[in-house]
Amino acid sequence: MGCWRVAIASLEAHALCRKHFIDCCEVELEAHQRRLEENHLGDVSPEPARRFVQQCLPQADNIERSARDLDDLDRERLINLIFHAAELGGHLRRSPRTVTSIAIRVRSEKPGQRWEEKTETRLISRYGAFVKSQRSHEIGENLRVVRLDNGRKAVARVAWHVRKKRGQSEVGIEFLN
C-alpha cells in the first residue's frame, strides 16, 4: 500500500513523505544505537551507521528549518532525531581525536583572496583538525596547512566554520591528502 503524501526526503534511494521519513529514521537510529550499546560496533562495520547519519541528519535539519506546517510533535521528533543522529555520528569517527596544540600555518590560495595565518590546532585526528583562526572561512574552501615544528604539509578542506566573539573563529578542516 503506497503513501499518498508528497515525498520530501529519501533514505537509501527511497522517496519518503515527512511522516514516513521521521518514522524510518527513528527506527533506524534506534537499531544503530542498540548495536553500538550492545557490542560497541566491534563486530559490525560502522559504515552503515555512518551512511545513515550522513543521509538522515542534513535532511532532518532541512525539514525542521524549512517546513511551515510542522506541528509541535513533529518538530520535537525532528529535533530529537537531529540530536541523537549527531550523537551517534560522534561515536562513529574514522579515527580518534587527540587534544593537542600544534603550531601551524594556514594559507588560502584562492585567486584574488590569498592570505596566510599562523595559528594552532585544538584537536587533531588522522583525517582532520579543529583549529583557531582570525579569519572567516567558507565551507568547502581549500587550504594549505604546514606544521611549524616539522614542516609537514597537507591540503585541507573547510568542513565547518563557527564565528566566535572578538573576531575569532573555530574551523573544522578535513585533510585531503
Protein Blocks (a to p, Z undefined) as FASTA:
>chain_A
ZZfbdcfbdeehiacdfklmmmmmmmmmmmmmmmmmmnoommpcfklmmmmmmmmmmmmm
mmmmmmmkbcfklmmmmmmmmmmmmmmmmmmcfbdcdddddddddddfbehiaccddddd
fbdcfkbccdddfbdcdehiacddddfklopacddddfbdcddeehiacdddddfZZ
